[in-house]
């Protein structure tokens, strides 16, 4: 894969975008020649009947003689699409097509977009379970919280194939990778860090849990009402779970109170970071302002108070982008025959991404580029090794 990263993205016009998407972004290409009656007899009837009967007699041949075991289903109900919100299944399809294109380009995996005209949890789960023979992994995408937590949990329990909600766990893996790099640059251990996460949606919950899994000392999470702590009586089940494992000192208040003496802040909502609040952080602070297209604080302002700054945008250094994670995670899981994507596999993926920076580590280079060709193979290898060690 070779991608030109030097082009001026500001010159992309609306007309160019719509023209590129006309007719969709995907196609199916046969791997068999279909130029003669003999070709047709092998690829389709009567030859294909022998393969179908063989699968009926020996279900294991389903994996070896169809594409299902290497096919990822990209599934959405269109309720939390990019920064657009609940725009519905049909309008979400261009995004899912794009995700499938990324799977093919970055991981060499075939994938198919499935957008569902329902937001009912039971219907979504039942639909995917009934379609299980058609694919070998499920990438859940752009499904709103808290429904996304239950959908993912129930599918993981019901299916014998890898299932991952990328908005949660892809984000978490890349945030952890960036934090590993930033901690190395500022010469601190993860265990010594006090991290503040602004946003208790799907990404905020997953990032919190993975950082704690990786050994981060303490995390304080904020929702729209302030810090999440054990004294609050307005928490849903997901936030109550967070309250039990985070904010060891039960810090109360808003962002300013949470950032007092904090080492890291991760923005995963549309809330803004006031400079007065950021100024209360510890020396050599780390600021990840990941809201798109408008970061919680612009890098030039964040750098007044921070040693390391990252965003979700490609036009600033240290872009935290899910494409660093999900292609390699699914490739590694499928290559190793894993039935689940575990926390250990996610942590291994994050370390693999961070380790690629090597001796080039700098304030503006704590994480590889999303276009770095080394990333997917390194992540896939690490994920596969973690899967095999767990067997």
C-alpha atoms as one frame of an Amber mdcrd trajectory, in Angstrom:
protein
   0.000   0.000   0.000   1.307   3.402  -0.934  -0.560   6.551   0.058   0.427
  10.119  -0.760   0.316  12.079   2.514   1.704  15.308   1.038  -1.419  16.516
  -0.754  -3.197  19.682   0.376  -6.466  18.424   1.870  -7.952  21.936   1.936
  -8.303  21.823  -1.847 -10.804  18.943  -1.858 -14.096  20.268  -3.258 -17.652
  19.111  -2.540 -18.038  18.234  -6.210 -14.993  15.971  -6.035 -16.334  14.216
  -2.936 -19.802  13.580  -4.396 -18.363  12.406  -7.707 -16.118   9.904  -5.907
 -19.068   8.470  -3.976 -21.458   8.235  -6.927 -22.488   4.601  -7.365 -20.845
   3.680  -4.046 -17.229   2.883  -3.178 -17.286  -0.915  -3.234 -17.503  -3.745
  -5.745 -17.223  -7.537  -5.735 -14.560  -9.107  -7.950 -14.589 -12.809  -8.748
 -11.395 -14.705  -7.969 -12.258 -17.324 -10.591 -12.215 -16.952 -14.372 -15.664
 -17.108 -15.940 -14.820 -17.224 -19.642 -16.114 -20.636 -20.711 -18.783 -23.232
 -20.019 -16.152 -25.189 -18.103 -15.463 -22.184 -15.874 -19.179 -21.800 -15.200
 -19.554 -25.495 -14.457 -16.792 -25.263 -11.826 -17.761 -21.931 -10.257 -21.495
 -22.548 -10.361 -23.734 -25.404 -11.350 -23.152 -28.332 -11.397 -19.751 -28.155
  -9.649 -20.788 -25.907  -6.780 -23.365 -28.454  -5.625 -20.551 -30.818  -4.681
 -19.014 -28.155  -2.430 -22.349 -27.321  -0.824 -23.004 -31.001  -0.124 -19.512
 -31.350   1.327 -20.187 -28.465   3.724 -23.507 -30.039   4.710 -21.643 -33.277
   5.477 -18.684 -31.562   7.170 -19.428 -28.052   8.539 -15.693 -27.358   8.962
 -15.458 -26.996   5.189 -17.573 -23.823   5.525 -14.410 -22.062   6.720 -12.089
 -23.485   4.081 -14.356 -23.387   1.025 -16.204 -20.065   1.404 -15.026 -16.536
   2.039 -16.968 -16.296   5.299 -14.065 -17.017   7.637 -12.157 -14.011   6.251
 -15.139 -11.690   5.812 -15.876  -8.853   8.253 -19.423  -7.552   8.581 -19.459
  -3.795   9.260 -22.765  -3.287  11.053 -24.549  -0.049  11.981 -28.009   1.280
  12.743 -27.007   4.849  11.897 -27.666   6.275  15.362 -24.252   7.833  16.103
 -22.573   8.538  12.784 -19.365  10.573  12.937 -20.336  14.029  14.187 -23.722
  13.828  12.475 -25.587  11.923  15.153 -28.711   9.838  14.496 -29.065  10.123
  10.725 -30.533   6.681  10.078 -29.396   3.478   8.401 -29.533   4.611   4.767
 -27.548   7.780   5.396 -24.916   5.820   7.316 -24.153   3.499   4.388 -21.452
   5.702   2.774 -19.540   5.623   6.065 -19.817   1.838   6.310 -18.676   1.490
   2.692 -15.674   3.623   3.578 -14.886   1.418   6.570 -14.988  -1.634   4.311
 -12.602   0.072   1.906 -10.192   0.674   4.793 -10.349  -2.988   5.817  -9.370
  -4.004   2.293  -6.668  -1.379   1.818  -4.999  -1.594   5.214  -5.546  -5.241
   6.198  -6.288  -7.107   2.969  -9.610  -8.265   4.450 -12.879  -8.454   2.582
 -15.785  -6.831   4.380 -19.407  -6.013   3.717 -21.514  -3.107   5.049 -24.786
  -4.042   6.741 -26.998  -1.155   7.831 -30.093  -2.156   9.776 -33.418  -0.330
   9.665 -34.041  -0.778  13.378 -32.728   0.621  16.640 -34.208  -2.146  18.772
 -31.440  -4.000  20.624 -33.170  -7.396  20.412 -33.800  -7.029  16.684 -30.211
  -5.986  15.961 -28.750  -8.853  17.975 -31.127 -11.419  16.485 -30.459 -10.207
  12.941 -26.695 -10.512  13.262 -26.942 -13.922  14.921 -29.150 -15.189  12.081
 -26.646 -13.888   9.506 -23.676 -15.526  11.262 -22.993 -18.147   8.531 -22.237
 -15.314   6.089 -19.173 -13.820   7.810 -16.286 -14.492  10.197 -16.121 -11.293
  12.275 -18.320  -8.345  13.243 -17.231  -4.705  13.373 -19.981  -2.717  15.079
 -19.946   0.913  13.999 -21.682   4.173  14.885 -24.242   2.714  17.286 -25.280
   5.073  20.072 -24.616   4.558  23.773 -25.724   2.976  25.996 -27.327   0.541
  23.517 -23.947  -0.220  21.955 -22.694  -1.764  25.217 -25.512  -4.302  25.414
 -25.420  -5.106  21.702 -21.704  -5.820  21.790 -21.908  -7.826  25.023 -24.744
 -10.007  23.802 -23.104 -10.676  20.427 -19.809 -11.617  22.060 -21.695 -14.089
  24.249 -23.761 -15.518  21.395 -21.209 -15.787  18.583 -18.032 -17.825  18.205
 -16.265 -15.154  16.121 -14.488 -11.857  16.881 -16.876  -8.972  17.644 -15.721
  -5.426  18.360 -17.413  -2.040  18.518 -14.678   0.073  16.941 -15.965   3.392
  18.263 -15.231   2.014  21.714 -12.222  -0.206  21.449 -10.413   1.058  18.370
 -10.391   4.484  19.975  -9.233   3.040  23.289  -6.337   1.159  21.718  -5.022
   4.191  19.856  -5.426   6.489  22.878  -3.451   3.977  24.970  -0.764   3.747
  22.283  -0.440   7.531  22.195  -0.356   7.705  25.989   2.417   5.119  26.125
   4.420   7.293  23.719   3.674  10.503  25.616   4.596   8.911  28.940   7.885
   7.715  27.484   8.622  11.168  26.116   7.908  12.845  29.462   9.720  10.028
  31.312   6.790   8.873  33.435   5.296   5.466  34.166   1.663   4.781  33.352
   1.120   3.790  36.980   2.045   7.318  38.120  -0.402   9.106  35.847  -3.621
  10.801  36.871  -5.802  10.884  33.747  -8.960  12.919  33.195 -11.388  11.804
  30.502 -13.965  14.319  29.314 -16.864  12.315  27.978 -18.646   9.234  29.320
 -20.017   7.930  26.048 -18.970   4.730  24.327 -15.397   5.869  23.659 -14.942
   7.380  27.115 -16.049   4.195  28.848 -13.814   1.962  26.725 -10.790   4.246
  27.025 -11.191   4.357  30.800 -11.346   0.584  31.143  -8.409  -0.065  28.819
  -6.187   2.531  30.519  -6.877   0.905  33.866  -6.228  -2.524  32.340  -2.863
  -1.217  31.118  -1.906  -0.010  34.596  -2.751   3.706  34.648  -2.810   4.931
  38.252  -6.143   6.751  38.411  -8.762   8.017  35.981 -11.419  10.670  36.552
 -14.309  10.642  34.074 -16.623  13.581  33.429 -20.088  13.541  31.929 -22.373
  16.503  31.254 -23.015  16.900  34.997 -19.397  16.846  36.149 -17.108  14.240
  37.616 -18.377  10.701  38.072 -17.935   9.676  41.698 -19.406   7.283  44.232
 -21.581   9.905  45.931 -23.710  10.599  42.863 -27.218   9.132  42.834 -28.023
   9.857  39.177 -25.758   7.309  37.507 -26.942   4.644  35.081 -25.479   1.145
  35.359 -22.526   1.881  33.076 -21.543   5.047  34.924 -22.057   3.393  38.309
 -19.551   0.758  37.215 -17.097   3.526  36.317 -17.625   5.210  39.690 -16.585
   2.003  41.433 -13.245   1.705  39.626 -12.207   5.338  39.037 -11.746   8.657
  40.862 -10.147   7.133  43.936 -10.338  10.434  45.841 -13.965  11.122  44.843
 -13.107  14.472  43.275 -16.291  16.467  42.781 -17.049  19.373  40.483 -16.341
  20.113  36.845 -13.361  20.083  34.514 -11.341  22.614  36.502 -11.581  20.564
  39.689 -10.780  17.343  37.848  -7.714  18.849  36.135  -6.238  20.201  39.366
  -3.013  18.196  39.657  -3.813  15.949  36.673  -1.143  14.717  34.266  -3.326
  13.880  31.271  -6.633  14.991  29.816  -8.400  13.156  27.014 -11.234  14.939
  25.217 -13.922  12.589  23.905 -16.867  14.969  23.758 -17.733  18.332  22.291
 -16.969  20.147  25.567 -14.343  22.861  25.386 -11.190  23.000  27.527 -10.830
  26.469  29.057  -7.228  27.592  29.370  -7.785  28.458  33.032  -8.744  24.848
  33.726  -5.889  23.388  31.694  -3.435  25.653  33.526  -4.184  23.704  36.742
  -2.582  20.544  35.348   0.815  19.274  36.441   4.051  20.264  34.726   4.723
  18.454  31.426   1.022  17.849  30.966  -0.350  15.672  28.182  -3.420  16.909
  26.286  -5.353  14.759  23.819  -8.100  16.957  22.300  -9.847  14.432  20.073
 -13.154  16.027  19.134 -13.560  16.444  15.356 -13.502  18.683  13.463 -13.052
  21.151  16.329 -10.713  19.993  19.114 -11.662  20.801  22.714  -8.668  23.155
  22.700  -6.591  24.122  19.683  -3.004  22.816  19.688  -1.412  26.259  19.708
  -3.282  27.059  22.920  -2.729  23.646  24.489   1.020  23.882  23.942   1.184
  26.784  26.393   0.528  24.291  29.174   1.419  20.861  27.781   4.570  19.006
  26.791   2.625  16.775  24.396  -0.524  17.553  22.413  -2.529  15.226  20.168
  -5.753  15.605  18.199  -7.952  13.517  15.947  -7.120  15.633  12.902  -4.694
  14.788  10.117  -3.488  18.379   9.733  -1.858  18.454  13.193   0.930  16.244
  14.594   0.091  13.145  16.653  -3.183  12.204  15.003  -5.109   9.652  17.064
  -6.917   7.704  14.367  -8.711   4.358  14.706  -7.246   3.131  11.420  -4.047
   2.513  13.367  -5.843  -0.206  15.311  -8.873  -1.928  13.830  -7.370  -3.360
  10.603  -4.548  -5.107  12.469  -6.747  -6.179  15.358  -9.212  -7.967  13.074
  -6.448  -9.357  10.866  -4.591 -10.727  13.887  -7.757 -12.176  15.402  -8.768
 -13.892  12.161  -5.240 -15.120  11.380  -4.986 -16.713  14.833  -8.480 -18.213
  14.748  -9.485 -16.295  17.878 -13.131 -16.520  18.895 -12.992 -13.263  20.865
 -11.023 -10.014  20.970  -9.780  -9.793  24.549  -8.473  -6.927  26.681  -5.013
  -8.502  26.515  -5.138  -8.400  22.717  -6.099  -4.708  22.802  -3.255  -3.819
  25.184  -0.840  -5.795  23.005  -2.056  -3.865  19.958  -1.469  -0.541  21.715
   2.084  -1.459  22.692   2.811  -2.649  19.151   1.696   0.708  17.756   3.653
   2.712  20.321   6.821   0.655  19.873   7.043   1.550  16.167   8.035   5.119
  17.075  11.327   3.869  18.492  14.215   6.295  18.796  12.370   8.933  16.752
  10.171   9.706  19.760   9.494  13.450  20.032   6.837  15.832  21.284   5.258
  15.889  17.831   5.842  12.186  17.147   4.490   9.964  19.922   2.513   7.713
  17.589   3.004   6.522  14.002   1.125   8.010  11.081  -2.141   6.376  10.097
  -0.460   5.764   6.722   2.615   3.993   8.163   2.791   0.648   6.365   4.453
  -1.027   9.366   1.450  -0.592  11.638  -1.017  -3.241  10.459   1.500  -6.118
  10.357   2.874  -5.184  13.777  -0.580  -4.981  15.337  -1.740  -8.211  13.702
   1.357 -10.032  14.942   0.943  -8.740  18.499  -2.773  -9.556  18.570  -2.120
 -13.049  17.199   0.578 -13.692  19.784  -1.717 -12.531  22.590  -4.481 -14.789
  21.288  -2.198 -17.804  21.114  -0.770 -17.218  24.598  -4.291 -17.260  26.005
  -5.115 -20.650  24.491
